[in-house]
Amino acid sequence: MRRLWMSLLAVPVLALAVPTAASAAPSAPAARAALTARTAPAAAAAAAQALQPGMSGAAVKALQRRLAALKYYPGSIDGNFGTNTLEAVWAFEEVQGLPAHNFVTSAMQWALAHPKAPRVLVPGGGANRVEVSLSREVLVLYHNNQVQLISHVSTGGGYFYCSPGGGCGHAITPTGNFRTVVFMRGWVQVPLGEMYNPVFFIGTAFAIHGDTYVPLAPVSHGCVRIPMDIAAFFHTLVRVPGEPVYIR
């Protein structure tokens, strides 16, 4: 289960002939080319100026603080835009219904000032619970009906696979109502690979677990992958056994 775009200047010329339609206006392809020539550099410049991995400084730290205040986990509030901060950016975009990017878009900047709360999947699911949205690829942990943690996840990729130990199937994360069963510390070897700090919710087969590869696409065999930094402490935030886990 182990494994993320000059304007044309028209010079007036005296002429006896009446200009034709073709000469009076640029063709559609020419117009599109001119538009692209104007807008592409602007879009590229905007992306280059946006906060993105590898950057550091006060603006990054402010981003990290805002994400943390909204219960996303950007890692240490150190002003360095690393993998942990990027994964928190993804989670925020997923919850807000924004296209995910590897940099902070202007739409995300607006949303940070006007954030939407995660959509509650199971309103009557209990004060303490874990909700996993397969459509948005996000996990939300509630304590006393208050959001305590929001994480980007990668769930079942839907592909067909065969286990080295025997048996084949489709990589599907089961939907339904479950409860945590057992926690196993560290890297745990399973027939399909390894899991880090797995919190199982169906026997010892399906778990919420850490992985070094948690891309934007769903790629797991069926488990719920969470980033390694979150997996380091996730098990301390849930009751094992018995915490409700809802997958929709």
C-alpha positions as CSV (number, residue, x, y, z in Angstrom):
1,M,0.0,0.0,0.0
2,R,3.1,2.1,-0.3
3,R,3.2,3.7,-2.5
4,L,1.3,14.7,-6.8
5,W,0.4,32.0,-21.1
6,M,1.8,43.2,-28.0
7,S,-1.0,44.0,-28.9
8,L,-0.7,44.7,-32.7
9,L,-0.2,48.3,-33.7
10,A,-2.2,49.3,-36.8
11,V,-0.5,52.2,-38.7
12,P,-3.1,54.1,-40.7
13,V,-2.3,54.3,-44.4
14,L,-4.1,56.4,-47.0
15,A,-5.5,54.2,-49.8
16,L,-7.9,54.6,-52.7
17,A,-9.2,51.1,-52.3
18,V,-11.7,50.1,-49.7
19,P,-10.1,47.5,-47.3
20,T,-11.5,44.1,-47.5
21,A,-12.9,42.2,-44.4
22,A,-9.8,40.1,-44.3
23,S,-7.5,43.1,-44.1
24,A,-9.7,45.1,-41.8
25,A,-9.6,42.6,-39.0
26,P,-7.2,39.9,-37.9
27,S,-8.2,36.3,-38.6
28,A,-9.4,34.2,-35.7
29,P,-6.1,32.3,-35.4
30,A,-4.2,35.6,-35.4
31,A,-6.4,37.0,-32.8
32,R,-6.0,34.0,-30.6
33,A,-2.2,34.1,-31.1
34,A,-2.2,37.8,-30.1
35,L,-4.2,37.1,-27.0
36,T,-1.9,34.3,-26.0
37,A,1.1,36.5,-26.5
38,R,-0.4,39.1,-24.1
39,T,-1.7,36.8,-21.4
40,A,0.8,33.9,-21.2
41,P,3.6,36.0,-19.8
42,A,1.3,37.5,-17.2
43,A,0.1,34.1,-16.0
44,A,3.6,32.8,-15.8
45,A,4.8,35.9,-13.9
46,A,1.9,35.5,-11.4
47,A,2.8,31.9,-10.7
48,A,6.5,32.8,-10.3
49,Q,5.6,35.4,-7.7
50,A,3.2,33.1,-5.8
51,L,4.3,31.3,-2.7
52,Q,5.6,27.8,-3.6
53,P,7.9,25.1,-2.4
54,G,11.5,26.2,-1.9
55,M,10.6,29.7,-0.8
56,S,11.2,31.0,2.7
57,G,10.5,34.2,4.6
58,A,7.8,36.1,6.5
59,A,5.1,35.5,3.9
60,V,5.6,31.8,4.1
61,K,5.4,31.9,7.8
62,A,2.2,33.9,7.7
63,L,0.8,31.2,5.3
64,Q,1.8,28.5,7.7
65,R,0.2,30.3,10.7
66,R,-3.1,30.8,8.8
67,L,-3.3,27.2,7.7
68,A,-2.5,25.9,11.2
69,A,-5.2,28.3,12.7
70,L,-7.7,26.7,10.3
71,K,-6.6,23.2,11.6
72,Y,-4.5,22.2,8.6
73,Y,-1.0,20.9,9.3
74,P,1.8,22.8,7.5
75,G,4.6,21.3,9.6
76,S,6.8,23.6,11.7
77,I,5.9,27.3,11.6
78,D,9.4,28.1,10.4
79,G,8.9,30.2,7.2
80,N,10.2,27.4,5.0
81,F,7.8,26.2,2.2
82,G,8.5,22.4,2.2
83,T,6.5,19.3,1.6
84,N,4.5,19.5,4.7
85,T,3.3,23.0,3.9
86,L,2.5,22.0,0.3
87,E,0.4,19.1,1.5
88,A,-1.5,21.5,3.8
89,V,-2.1,23.8,0.8
90,W,-3.5,20.8,-1.1
91,A,-5.8,19.9,1.7
92,F,-7.1,23.5,2.0
93,E,-7.7,23.7,-1.8
94,E,-9.6,20.4,-1.6
95,V,-11.9,21.5,1.2
96,Q,-12.5,24.9,-0.6
97,G,-13.3,23.2,-3.9
98,L,-10.4,24.8,-5.7
99,P,-8.2,23.2,-8.3
100,A,-5.1,21.9,-6.6
101,H,-1.8,23.6,-7.5
102,N,1.8,23.4,-6.3
103,F,1.8,27.1,-5.4
104,V,-0.6,29.5,-3.7
105,T,-3.0,30.8,-6.3
106,S,-4.8,34.2,-6.1
107,A,-8.0,32.2,-5.6
108,M,-6.5,30.4,-2.6
109,Q,-5.3,33.7,-1.1
110,W,-8.9,35.0,-1.3
111,A,-10.2,31.8,0.3
112,L,-7.6,32.0,3.1
113,A,-9.4,35.2,4.1
114,H,-12.8,33.8,3.5
115,P,-12.5,30.1,4.3
116,K,-15.3,27.5,4.1
117,A,-15.5,24.9,6.8
118,P,-15.2,21.3,5.7
119,R,-18.5,19.8,4.6
120,V,-19.8,17.5,7.4
121,L,-20.4,14.0,6.0
122,V,-22.2,12.5,9.0
123,P,-23.9,15.2,11.1
124,G,-25.0,12.6,13.7
125,G,-21.8,10.6,13.7
126,G,-20.7,11.5,17.2
127,A,-18.7,14.3,18.8
128,N,-15.4,12.5,18.2
129,R,-15.0,11.0,14.8
130,V,-13.0,10.7,11.6
131,E,-14.6,11.6,8.3
132,V,-12.9,10.7,4.9
133,S,-14.2,12.3,1.7
134,L,-13.3,10.2,-1.3
135,S,-14.5,12.9,-3.8
136,R,-12.3,15.5,-2.3
137,E,-9.5,13.3,-1.0
138,V,-9.5,14.8,2.5
139,L,-9.7,13.6,6.0
140,V,-11.3,15.6,8.9
141,L,-10.9,14.7,12.5
142,Y,-13.5,16.1,15.0
143,H,-13.2,16.4,18.7
144,N,-16.3,17.5,20.6
145,N,-17.8,18.3,17.2
146,Q,-15.0,20.8,16.5
147,V,-12.5,20.3,13.7
148,Q,-9.1,19.4,15.2
149,L,-7.2,18.3,12.1
150,I,-7.7,18.4,8.3
151,S,-5.4,16.3,6.1
152,H,-4.9,15.6,2.4
153,V,-5.2,11.9,1.7
154,S,-4.8,9.5,-1.2
155,T,-7.3,6.6,-1.3
156,G,-8.0,3.6,-3.6
157,G,-6.9,4.2,-7.1
158,G,-9.5,1.9,-8.7
159,Y,-7.0,-0.1,-10.7
160,F,-6.8,-3.9,-10.8
161,Y,-4.1,-5.6,-8.9
162,C,-2.9,-9.0,-7.8
163,S,-1.3,-9.6,-4.4
164,P,2.0,-11.4,-4.3
165,G,0.5,-13.6,-1.6
166,G,-2.4,-14.6,-3.8
167,G,-5.7,-13.1,-4.8
168,C,-6.6,-10.2,-7.1
169,G,-9.0,-7.3,-6.9
170,H,-9.7,-3.7,-7.6
171,A,-8.1,-0.9,-5.5
172,I,-11.2,0.4,-3.8
173,T,-11.5,2.2,-0.5
174,P,-14.6,0.8,1.1
175,T,-17.3,3.3,2.0
176,G,-19.4,2.9,5.2
177,N,-19.3,3.3,8.9
178,F,-16.3,1.8,10.7
179,R,-14.4,2.0,14.0
180,T,-10.7,2.0,14.7
181,V,-9.5,-1.5,15.6
182,V,-5.8,-1.5,16.4
183,F,-2.7,0.7,16.0
184,M,0.6,-0.6,15.0
185,R,3.7,1.5,15.6
186,G,6.3,2.1,12.9
187,W,6.6,0.5,9.5
188,V,4.4,-2.5,9.2
189,Q,4.8,-5.1,6.5
190,V,1.6,-6.3,4.8
191,P,1.1,-8.4,1.7
192,L,0.9,-5.4,-0.6
193,G,3.8,-3.5,0.9
194,E,4.4,-1.3,3.9
195,M,2.3,1.0,6.1
196,Y,3.7,3.6,8.6
197,N,1.9,3.9,11.9
198,P,-1.3,2.3,10.6
199,V,-4.6,2.8,12.5
200,F,-6.7,-0.1,11.2
201,F,-10.5,0.3,10.8
202,I,-11.2,-3.1,9.1
203,G,-9.4,-5.9,10.7
204,T,-5.7,-5.6,9.9
205,A,-6.4,-5.1,6.2
206,F,-7.6,-1.5,5.8
207,A,-6.0,1.4,7.7
208,I,-5.4,5.1,7.9
209,H,-1.6,5.1,7.6
210,G,1.4,7.2,6.7
211,D,3.2,6.8,3.3
212,T,6.1,8.6,1.6
213,Y,3.9,8.9,-1.5
214,V,0.6,10.7,-1.0
215,P,0.0,12.4,-4.3
216,L,-3.1,14.4,-5.4
217,A,-4.4,11.4,-7.3
218,P,-5.9,8.4,-5.5
219,V,-3.3,5.7,-5.8
220,S,-3.6,3.3,-2.8
221,H,-4.7,-0.2,-2.9
222,G,-7.7,0.7,-0.7
223,C,-6.3,2.2,2.5
224,V,-6.4,5.9,3.4
225,R,-2.9,7.3,3.0
226,I,-1.9,10.3,5.0
227,P,1.4,12.3,4.9
228,M,4.2,11.0,7.0
229,D,4.4,14.1,9.2
230,I,0.7,13.7,10.2
231,A,1.0,9.9,10.6
232,A,3.7,10.5,13.2
233,F,1.0,11.8,15.6
234,F,-2.4,10.9,14.1
235,H,-2.8,7.8,16.3
236,T,-2.5,10.0,19.5
237,L,-5.6,12.0,18.4
238,V,-8.0,9.1,18.1
239,R,-9.3,6.5,20.4
240,V,-8.0,3.0,19.5
241,P,-10.1,0.9,19.5
242,G,-13.5,2.5,19.0
243,E,-13.1,5.9,17.2
244,P,-15.8,6.1,14.6
245,V,-14.5,6.3,11.0
246,Y,-16.9,7.4,8.3
247,I,-15.9,7.0,4.6
248,R,-18.1,8.6,2.0
